[in-house]
Amino acid sequence: MSTTYRQLLNYATLELKGNNYALWLLQAILKTDRTELYLKLDESVDEVVLKDLNKKIAEIKSGLPIQYAVGNWQFRSITLKVDKRCLIPRVETEHIVTLANNIINKLDKLEINILDLGTGSLCIPLALASESVKKLNIYAVDVSDDAIEIAEENLKANPRLHDVISIVKSSWFESLNEDLIGSFDLIISNPPYLNYNSTVDKSVIDFEPHIALFSDEAGFYDTKLIISQAKAWMSEKSYLLLETDSSLTDRILFECGRNGFQNCEIIKDQFDRFRFAIAEN
């Protein structure tokens, strides 16, 4: 007797200990949406589909993040391609887009220049560009060739945003065109900020790029470098917005003050954890 998609879904739900993960994985394998999947629940499963599902389930149970197994991830209104070349965008990072939108809306300008440092999958620029009613010019920077590749693939998948976002390979500000000095109204970064001694899930350590996770000086090196160099690249009335770890907030406040920023504040994420820093130029 042949296996139906209903039986396959029930099997995947048991194996992955969750219906949402099972649905998401089956949709990816079948290259369909949830509605179409439900419509074919009583149809027989092709042997190739069954083989592919078992392979993916085995990979996930061995530790591979389901986002990498599926190959995409929803970030706000954007569906992103994700794999081992980039970090998996976290739900906490979605909140930095909300904070950035708030800043964009209160800037008394119709055209806003934005710099995203350490762009990874391009999640922040794509979300901002798709949500803002103002004209944005976004420069998305990363030092990793892998990250640049996947950022370009995600930009290619969103052709209406091609004129908004420019992708640049650079170690922070190092390779940016000097003509951009003093031009940015908002600089955003989710830099590596973990201490090498931090307790991190095994799936993160084994599969996600360490260059985007860990930083010297107990996690503070890259954040401190950004704060020390950002001001030269910022316009007269502008903002620096950082994602960070709660263990670094006092050091961030000190460095922002030492580098001449005003009204620096630390903001909690949606889980009531101090996560973001905003400073005015």
Secondary structure by P-SEA (a helix, b strand, c coil): ccccaaaaaaaaaaaaccaaaaaaaaaaaacccaaaaaaaccccccaaaaaaaaaaaaaaaaccccccccccccccccccccccccccccaaaaaaaaaaaaaaaaccccbbbbbbcccccaaaaaaaaaccccccbbbbbbccaaaaaaaaaaaaacccccccbbbbbccccccccccccccccbbbbbccccccccccccccccccccccccccccccaaaaaaaaccccccccccbbbbbbccccaaaaaaaaaaacccbbbbbbcccccccbbbbcc
